Each structure stands twice: as structure tokens, then as C-alpha cells.
Amino acid sequence: MTESLYEEVQHFYGRQMRHLDEGEVTQWAATFTEDGVFAANARPHPQEGRGSIERGAHEAAARLAAAGVQHRHWLGMLEVAEQPDGTVLARTYALIIATPKGGGAAVHLSTSCEDRLVRVAGELKVRHRQVCRDDLPAA
């Protein structure tokens, strides 16, 4: 792994999470491949395909807006490993911080995240994401 790949992945996550936290759901969903998968141990079935991922994110954003809550995703402890097939395995811990309007910020969830990243037209995209909430049994 080169230092530049690590930095590229860091920048990718910075852009991706900013899109999500600022309600730019379409831009966030565009960081997944067309056939991307978002799996989580909090859901019985993964979301398959960028359209499904985007619809789920729009629904979540609407629920947060209705509740008057701002989420911020904080990713850390990043590990990056280029795979023999050219894909990139990226593993992080993620804290989701929730701040209600007029209230104080608090950690809402603690998770681990494992992504399979691929290059599409020279840009990193998520082909498969597995999120595991720490408060639930592993998937």
C-alpha cells in the first residue's frame, strides 16, 4: 500500500460522509457502484443497487429532519489494504453523533465498517459495505 492510496481513501470518506451529513443524499449514493450493496446487522436484508441505497438514505434523512436531529459520522482507525485483484479493502470504526435542535451532542451509535472499494472511471466507489453496530449481534 502506498501512502497516497491511504490519503485517497481518507479524502474519499471525508467527501462521502460530508455528503451524507449535509443531506446531499444523491451525491452520497453516487459514491456507490451501480450494483453496490449496503449491508448492516441492523437490517434483515441488504440494500442492493445504488437506487435502493439512495431511497433508504432519503427515508433516513427525512426521519432525522422530522425529528430535528443532525447526525455527524466520525470515521477513524482506518486500515487500507490493496487486494491482488485491484480492489481496496477499507476498514474503519464509525461513531454517529446525534445533536437535536437546541440540545447537546451525544454518541448515538458505535459501529465497525468494512468496505470493498473499486475504481470506476478513475474514482473510488463502494462496491460492498458491511456495517456492524456494536449494540447488536454480529451479522
C-alpha positions as a Markdown table, in Angstrom:
| # | Residue | x | y | z |
|---|---|---|---|---|
| 1 | Met | 0.0 | 0.0 | 0.0 |
| 2 | Thr | 1.3 | 3.4 | -0.8 |
| 3 | Glu | 0.8 | 6.4 | 1.4 |
| 4 | Ser | -1.1 | 8.1 | -1.5 |
| 5 | Leu | -3.7 | 5.3 | -1.5 |
| 6 | Tyr | -4.3 | 5.8 | 2.2 |
| 7 | Glu | -4.7 | 9.5 | 1.7 |
| 8 | Glu | -7.0 | 9.0 | -1.2 |
| 9 | Val | -9.3 | 6.7 | 0.9 |
| 10 | Gln | -9.2 | 9.3 | 3.7 |
| 11 | His | -10.3 | 12.0 | 1.3 |
| 12 | Phe | -13.0 | 9.7 | -0.2 |
| 13 | Tyr | -14.5 | 9.1 | 3.2 |
| 14 | Gly | -14.3 | 12.8 | 4.1 |
| 15 | Arg | -16.4 | 13.7 | 1.0 |
| 16 | Gln | -18.7 | 10.7 | 1.3 |
| 17 | Met | -19.6 | 11.4 | 5.0 |
| 18 | Arg | -20.0 | 15.1 | 4.4 |
| 19 | His | -22.5 | 14.5 | 1.6 |
| 20 | Leu | -24.5 | 12.2 | 3.9 |
| 21 | Asp | -24.4 | 14.5 | 7.0 |
| 22 | Glu | -25.3 | 17.6 | 4.9 |
| 23 | Gly | -28.3 | 15.9 | 3.4 |
| 24 | Glu | -26.8 | 15.5 | -0.1 |
| 25 | Val | -28.2 | 12.0 | -0.4 |
| 26 | Thr | -28.0 | 11.7 | -4.2 |
| 27 | Gln | -24.3 | 12.7 | -4.1 |
| 28 | Trp | -23.7 | 10.3 | -1.3 |
| 29 | Ala | -25.4 | 7.5 | -3.1 |
| 30 | Ala | -23.3 | 8.2 | -6.2 |
| 31 | Thr | -20.2 | 7.1 | -4.2 |
| 32 | Phe | -21.5 | 3.5 | -4.5 |
| 33 | Thr | -21.3 | 1.5 | -7.7 |
| 34 | Glu | -24.5 | 1.0 | -9.7 |
| 35 | Asp | -24.6 | -2.6 | -8.3 |
| 36 | Gly | -23.4 | -1.6 | -4.9 |
| 37 | Val | -24.5 | -3.3 | -1.7 |
| 38 | Phe | -25.1 | -1.8 | 1.8 |
| 39 | Ala | -25.5 | -4.5 | 4.4 |
| 40 | Ala | -25.9 | -4.0 | 8.1 |
| 41 | Asn | -26.5 | -6.2 | 11.1 |
| 42 | Ala | -29.4 | -3.8 | 12.0 |
| 43 | Arg | -31.3 | -4.8 | 8.8 |
| 44 | Pro | -32.7 | -8.2 | 7.9 |
| 45 | His | -31.7 | -7.7 | 4.2 |
| 46 | Pro | -29.0 | -5.7 | 2.5 |
| 47 | Gln | -29.9 | -2.8 | 0.2 |
| 48 | Glu | -28.8 | -3.8 | -3.3 |
| 49 | Gly | -28.2 | -1.4 | -6.1 |
| 50 | Arg | -27.5 | 2.4 | -6.0 |
| 51 | Gly | -31.2 | 3.2 | -6.4 |
| 52 | Ser | -32.2 | 1.2 | -3.4 |
| 53 | Ile | -29.3 | 2.6 | -1.3 |
| 54 | Glu | -30.4 | 6.1 | -2.3 |
| 55 | Arg | -34.0 | 5.5 | -1.4 |
| 56 | Gly | -33.1 | 4.2 | 2.0 |
| 57 | Ala | -30.8 | 7.2 | 2.7 |
| 58 | His | -33.6 | 9.6 | 1.6 |
| 59 | Glu | -36.0 | 7.9 | 4.1 |
| 60 | Ala | -33.5 | 8.2 | 6.9 |
| 61 | Ala | -32.7 | 11.8 | 6.1 |
| 62 | Ala | -36.5 | 12.6 | 6.2 |
| 63 | Arg | -36.9 | 10.9 | 9.6 |
| 64 | Leu | -33.9 | 12.9 | 11.0 |
| 65 | Ala | -35.3 | 16.1 | 9.6 |
| 66 | Ala | -38.7 | 15.5 | 11.0 |
| 67 | Ala | -37.2 | 14.7 | 14.4 |
| 68 | Gly | -35.0 | 17.8 | 14.3 |
| 69 | Val | -31.8 | 15.8 | 14.7 |
| 70 | Gln | -28.4 | 16.4 | 13.0 |
| 71 | His | -26.2 | 13.3 | 12.5 |
| 72 | Arg | -22.4 | 13.6 | 12.1 |
| 73 | His | -20.4 | 10.5 | 11.1 |
| 74 | Trp | -16.9 | 10.3 | 12.5 |
| 75 | Leu | -14.7 | 7.6 | 10.9 |
| 76 | Gly | -11.4 | 6.6 | 12.5 |
| 77 | Met | -8.9 | 3.8 | 12.9 |
| 78 | Leu | -8.7 | 3.4 | 9.1 |
| 79 | Glu | -7.0 | 0.4 | 7.7 |
| 80 | Val | -6.4 | 0.2 | 3.9 |
| 81 | Ala | -5.2 | -2.8 | 2.0 |
| 82 | Glu | -5.0 | -3.1 | -1.7 |
| 83 | Gln | -6.1 | -6.6 | -2.8 |
| 84 | Pro | -4.5 | -8.7 | -5.5 |
| 85 | Asp | -7.5 | -8.1 | -7.8 |
| 86 | Gly | -7.0 | -4.4 | -7.6 |
| 87 | Thr | -9.9 | -3.7 | -5.2 |
| 88 | Val | -9.3 | -1.9 | -1.9 |
| 89 | Leu | -10.3 | -3.3 | 1.5 |
| 90 | Ala | -11.0 | -0.4 | 3.9 |
| 91 | Arg | -12.0 | -1.0 | 7.5 |
| 92 | Thr | -13.0 | 1.8 | 10.0 |
| 93 | Tyr | -14.7 | 2.4 | 13.2 |
| 94 | Ala | -17.6 | 4.8 | 12.9 |
| 95 | Leu | -19.2 | 6.9 | 15.6 |
| 96 | Ile | -22.5 | 8.5 | 14.8 |
| 97 | Ile | -23.0 | 11.7 | 16.8 |
| 98 | Ala | -26.6 | 13.0 | 17.2 |
| 99 | Thr | -27.4 | 16.5 | 18.0 |
| 100 | Pro | -31.1 | 17.5 | 18.5 |
| 101 | Lys | -32.0 | 21.1 | 17.7 |
| 102 | Gly | -31.3 | 23.1 | 20.8 |
| 103 | Gly | -29.7 | 20.1 | 22.6 |
| 104 | Gly | -26.3 | 18.7 | 23.3 |
| 105 | Ala | -24.4 | 16.3 | 21.1 |
| 106 | Ala | -24.1 | 12.6 | 22.1 |
| 107 | Val | -22.8 | 9.4 | 20.6 |
| 108 | His | -25.8 | 7.7 | 19.0 |
| 109 | Leu | -24.1 | 4.6 | 17.7 |
| 110 | Ser | -20.8 | 2.9 | 17.6 |
| 111 | Thr | -20.1 | 0.7 | 14.6 |
| 112 | Ser | -17.4 | -1.0 | 12.6 |
| 113 | Cys | -17.5 | -0.7 | 8.8 |
| 114 | Glu | -15.8 | -2.8 | 6.1 |
| 115 | Asp | -15.9 | -1.6 | 2.5 |
| 116 | Arg | -14.8 | -3.1 | -0.7 |
| 117 | Leu | -13.8 | -0.2 | -2.9 |
| 118 | Val | -13.3 | -0.3 | -6.7 |
| 119 | Arg | -12.3 | 2.3 | -9.3 |
| 120 | Val | -14.9 | 3.5 | -11.7 |
| 121 | Ala | -13.6 | 5.9 | -14.3 |
| 122 | Gly | -10.6 | 6.6 | -12.0 |
| 123 | Glu | -12.7 | 7.3 | -8.9 |
| 124 | Leu | -13.1 | 5.2 | -5.8 |
| 125 | Lys | -16.7 | 3.8 | -5.3 |
| 126 | Val | -18.1 | 1.4 | -2.7 |
| 127 | Arg | -19.0 | -2.0 | -4.2 |
| 128 | His | -19.9 | -3.6 | -0.9 |
| 129 | Arg | -20.3 | -2.1 | 2.6 |
| 130 | Gln | -20.9 | -4.1 | 5.7 |
| 131 | Val | -21.8 | -2.1 | 8.9 |
| 132 | Cys | -21.9 | -3.8 | 12.2 |
| 133 | Arg | -23.5 | -1.9 | 15.1 |
| 134 | Asp | -21.7 | -2.7 | 18.4 |
| 135 | Asp | -25.0 | -3.0 | 20.3 |
| 136 | Leu | -26.4 | -5.8 | 18.1 |
| 137 | Pro | -25.3 | -9.4 | 17.4 |
| 138 | Ala | -22.8 | -9.7 | 14.5 |
| 139 | Ala | -24.4 | -10.4 | 11.1 |
